[in-house]
Amino acid sequence: MMPTPRWTRRAIPRATAVIVAWLTLIPVAGPLAAQYDVVVAGGRVIDPESGLDAVRWIGVTGGKIVVISREPIAGARLIDASGLVVAPGFIDLHVHGQDDENYRIKAMDGVTTALELEVGTGDVGKWYADREGRALINYGVSASHIKARMAVFHDPGGLLPSGEAGHALASQAQIDEMLEQIRRGLRDGGLGIGMGIQYTPAATRWEILEVFRLAAEFAAPVFVHVRSFGTAEPGSSVESFLEVIGDAALTGAPLHIVHLNSMSLASTPQTIRIVQEARDRGIDVTTEAYPYSAGMTEIQSALLDQYENAPDSIYARMQWVQTGERLTKASFARYRKAGGGVILHLNTPAMEAMAITSPLTAIASDGALENGKGHPRQAGTYARVLGHYVRETGSLSLMEALRKMTLLPAQRLERWAPALRFKGRIAVGADADIVAFDAARVTDRSTYAKPAIPSEGFRHVLVNGVPVVFDGSIVEGRKPGHAVRAPRR
C-alpha cells in the first residue's frame, strides 16, 4: 500500500501537474488535517434548484454534502475543481445497459445514477440483489408490464418480446396475472411501472388502462413507450400520446412518456403542445429526450413489423449495429430472423433540437452497449447536450441544461421514491453525487461507427462521496453505487 505523504498546498511547476492531480486523492496530514472526508475545492458550483451559481468549496462526509462554503475548507481528500463547473451528478432515467461496461461509460459522461424505467424487470428483488456491492454508479429499475406479458405468454425474447407477448391478445385472466406480477414488483421497491406499448401492440387499450389503474392504486409513476409514431392516422404520434394522457387523466396515475423525440418525429411540435396542455390542466405528465436524430431497437421486435414490406428507401435508413452496414429488403429479412440491434435514422436535426430545447423534457439516453457495440447515445448524451446545445449553439443555458439532467429527473420520482429527494441537487444533506467538468472542453466523441468512445471534459465524478472518475479517468477497484428504489410496501 502507498504510504501517506505529508503534503500541503504550495506552488508547483506545471510540469508536475499530473503529480499534483494524483496527490489530490491522497489523505492530507499535518496542518490541513481533515474536517471532512472529501472537499471539492474552488469550483463554479451550479445548483438548478436553488439557482446557486458561484465559486464554492463543498465538504463531504459519510457520502453526504455537509457544507457549502464561500471560503476554503480542509478535508482528508482534496479535489481541486478550480476552473471547472461543479454540478449534481446526472440522473439518467432511461438506461438499458446495466452492467460494469455500461456503468463505466456512463460515469465518463457525468452520470451518477442510471435507471432502467422503460422496460424494467420481471423480478425487482433479484434485479437489485444482482447489483448490490458491484456497481460503479447508482442503479434502479421499474416493475415491467413488458416482462409480465412475456412471462404470461412464455415469450422467448431477451430484453424485448420476440414471440406471442408482442402479438397475442390477452384474456382478462391473463391481464390479472400480469397485474399481480407488476404489483409484486411495486411492493418490492420498483421505481414505478415500465411499459413499451409499441413492443406489445396486441395489448388492447383496455389492458393498458388496467395497468394505469394499478399504478394509480399505488400512486406510482408509469414510464411509457407509446403505441406508435408517425403522422398518418390511424396510428399517429398524436393518437398515441392522447391514449396514455387519457389513461393518466382517467385514473390519476403519474405519467412519464419516454423519448418524446423518437416517438414524435415530424409531429414533435404537436406532441410538445399536447404535453404542455395536459400539464396546464393539472395532469401529472412529464417527458424526456435524447440528443440524436437516430434511434435504436431490436430488429426482431414488433416495433418493426410495420416495415416488413417497406420501400427500399426506408431500409436504407436502417443501420445494422454489428457491421455498420445500411440495410436492404433482403438483409432486413435475414437479420430479423437472427435478431440484434438496428439503428433507425428516421428523425431530423430540427426535430431533435426542438425536443431537446423544450423546457418540458428531461435528458435521458435510452442507451446500452454490449461489447462496445450499440448507439453513441449511451456514451455521449450528456456531453453532447453540454457541448453542442450549450456551448456551440447557445440554444440552452448551462443552468437549464443542468436542470434537465439533474433536478427534473429527481422530481419525477421523488414522490414515489423519497430517496430521489437527496439527488439532483448541490445542497446540504444531499447525496454527494457530484460532477466537475470543463465547460470549454466537454464534448461527446462516440459515433455510430464507434459508439463506445467515452466523452471528454468530465474531470471528476463522485458517487456517494467516492471519486469514481478522477482527472478524466476511471478510478479502478471502486464500487460505491447504491440501489435507488422505492420503499417496500
Secondary structure, DSSP 8 states (H G I E B T S, - for coil): -------------GGGHHHHHHHTTS---GGG--SEEEEEEEEEEEETTTTEEEEEEEEEETTEEEEEESS---EEEEEE-TTSEEEE-EEESBB---SHHHHHHHHTTTEEEEEEEEEEES-HHHHHHHHTT--SSEEEEEEEHHHHHHHHTT---SSS--SHHHH----HHHHHHHHHHHHHHHHTT-SSEEEEGGG-TTS-HHHHHHHHHHHHHHT--EEEE-S--SSSSSS-HHHHHHHHHHHHHHH---EEE--HHHHHGGGHHHHHHHHHHHHHTT--EEEEE-S-S-EEEETTSGGGGGGTT--HHHHTTEEETTT--B--HHHHHHHHHH--EEEE----HHHHHHHHHSTTEEE---B-EETTEE-THHHHHHHHIIIIIIIIS-SS-HHHHHHHHTHHHHHHHTTT-GGGGGSS--STTSB--EEEE-TTT-B----SSSTT---B-EEEEEETTEEEEETTEE-TT-----B------
